[in-house]
Amino acid sequence: MNYYKRSFCMLIVFSILLTGCSGQTKAPYKPSFTPGAVWLDANGEVINAHGGGLLYEKGTYYWFGEKRGKRASEGVNVYSSKDLYQWKMEGLALAQSQDSASDIAVGCIMERPKVIYNARTKKYVMWFHLELSGQGYKAARAGVAISDKVTGPYRFLKSFRPNDNMSRDMTLFVDEDGKAYHIYSSRENYDLRIVQLSDDYTAATTKDKLLFSEHREAPAIFKYNKKYYLITSGCTGWAPNKAGIHVADSLFGEWVSAGNPLQGNGADSTYGGQPTYILPVAGKRSSFIFIADKWNPKDLKDSRYFWLPIEFRDGMPFIDWRNEWTWN
Ligand code: DGJ
């Protein structure tokens, strides 16, 4: 090999080493949302965080979601991002247990994880829908786990039915006064209920109320201009159906149905997806992102996500499909 060839080879080897060491991204940076498309993390791996929820802290967003195999539930993954477009895999926030006596023994189903921060105890608190191993969707319980660090690992505390009510699809909401709530599908999903959490956010209080009995699931909530908006889906398993929005002046109701907030083609089937979370964009009073899962029941890990902006017309929120958008 002559001098020039040898130098060229050394340059290539050096560049490869440098890229590896600097942790440079392997996926091209794309500063926009492309709803329904395959979404890669900064390492070029497909993001595996379904039924997700987000937490914002000191300039960083954390996305918690179900880690899925083809069918299996494999715990809760967490990703981080500064700009919402590019996500770094932070690891498995909550693992399933190897102890077959544990409520979260391998084989259980963990769905729709949501994490909130408790300023008093300085703990991150995760709630999720838990189904016990080998029991299908019969157990209908809420699971709670905590961590000192936002990315975990989270320590499983307990699972239960809030005030003996079945608890399947769920979300958490922290109001401006710091009080937190668990909103959940109950009574075989016929009822949607709310329960206030204890001050440390790890337990349900007895302040528990039926919101409406309209056979709804997949609750996603936000507050804007002193009104609360709750978007839900119907109950058709993994298959898409029509979303609906309810509006209230108080979390405990009365909740008034206000039709389907989705517009245009595909609105009657939620564009093929199901709500999971509504993200208030930090520092923007009126920017909310509607987050949904486009389930692939034959290969759950391959389910897609779509994030769409919530817009307002005559004071009412609505959502329209976009092939590509930026939140600015
Ligand atoms: C619909 C729920 O919203 C999902 O989270 C999941 O529980 C599926 N049903 C299971 O069929």
Residues whose N, C-alpha, C, O or C-beta is under 5 A from the ligand:
A	BS01	DGJ	E111 D169 E217 A218 G237 W238
